[in-house]
Amino acid sequence: MAYTHTITIPSSWEESVKLTRSALAKHGFGVLTEIDVRATFTQKLGQESGDYVGDYLILGACNPQLAQRGIAAEPQLGALLPCNVVIRRAPTAAETTVEAIDPQTMVKLSQSDATREVANEADARLQAALTEISATVDN
């Protein structure tokens, strides 16, 4: 079962992070949380673990209006928020992968029409952000 939307871009790590943040903001998402997996693995598990995972950042993206609608419709939906967006690059890679959770995953866990509507809108916005990242790199 696919549960993410994924693109791979021929951009540097720094440029990929910048493009991702910009595209998310343009499509109504703020970043509530940020987890530097490499730094965490290095600190908790040692340098070898951090080096093995490479550059790996998890952004907790949130559109406040969509989150409010979702939580109002189904309070337990908060356990699935925010929408995680991962930017990762293996140590020897020439490209960077950007992937976002597929909000349709929420629909599979809920029978609520309101949740379905929120997931559809979040999905459209996240896919638009990924398309924008790809288009920016292709130009």
Long-range contacts (C-beta under 8 A, 24 or more apart in sequence): 2-102, 3-101, 3-102, 3-105, 4-86, 4-99, 4-100, 4-101, 4-102, 5-99, 5-100, 5-102, 5-126, 5-127, 5-130, 6-97, 6-98, 6-99, 7-97, 7-98, 7-99, 7-130, 7-133, 7-134, 8-95, 8-96, 8-97, 8-98, 9-95, 9-96, 9-98, 9-133, 9-134, 9-137, 10-94, 10-95, 10-137, 11-95, 11-96, 11-137, 12-96, 13-55, 13-87, 13-89, 13-96, 16-87, 16-89, 16-96, 16-98, 16-133, 17-57, 17-87, 19-133, 19-136, 19-137, 20-59, 20-85, 20-87, 20-98, 20-129, 20-133, 21-59, 23-129, 23-130, 23-132, 23-133, 23-136, 24-59, 24-61, 24-85, 24-129, 26-129, 26-132, 27-125, 27-126, 27-128, 27-129, 27-132, 28-63, 28-65, 28-66, 28-125, 29-61, 29-62, 29-63, 29-83, 29-125, 29-126, 29-129, 30-61, 30-62, 30-63, 30-64, 31-59, 31-60, 31-61, 31-62, 32-60, 32-61, 32-62, 32-82, 33-58, 33-59, 33-60, 33-82, 34-58, 34-59, 34-60, 35-60, 51-91, 52-91, 53-88, 54-88, 54-89, 54-90, 54-91, 54-93, 55-87, 55-88, 55-89, 55-96, 56-86, 56-87, 56-88, 56-89, 57-86, 57-87, 57-88, 58-84, 58-85, 58-86, 59-84, 59-85, 59-86, 59-87, 60-84, 61-85, 61-100, 61-126, 63-122, 63-125, 66-118, 66-121, 66-122, 66-125, 69-114, 69-117, 69-118, 70-106, 70-114, 70-115, 70-118, 70-119, 72-114, 73-112, 73-114, 73-115, 73-118, 74-110, 74-112, 74-114, 74-115, 77-106, 77-110, 77-115, 80-105, 80-106, 80-109, 83-122, 83-126, 85-126, 98-130, 98-133, 100-126, 100-127, 100-129, 100-130, 101-126
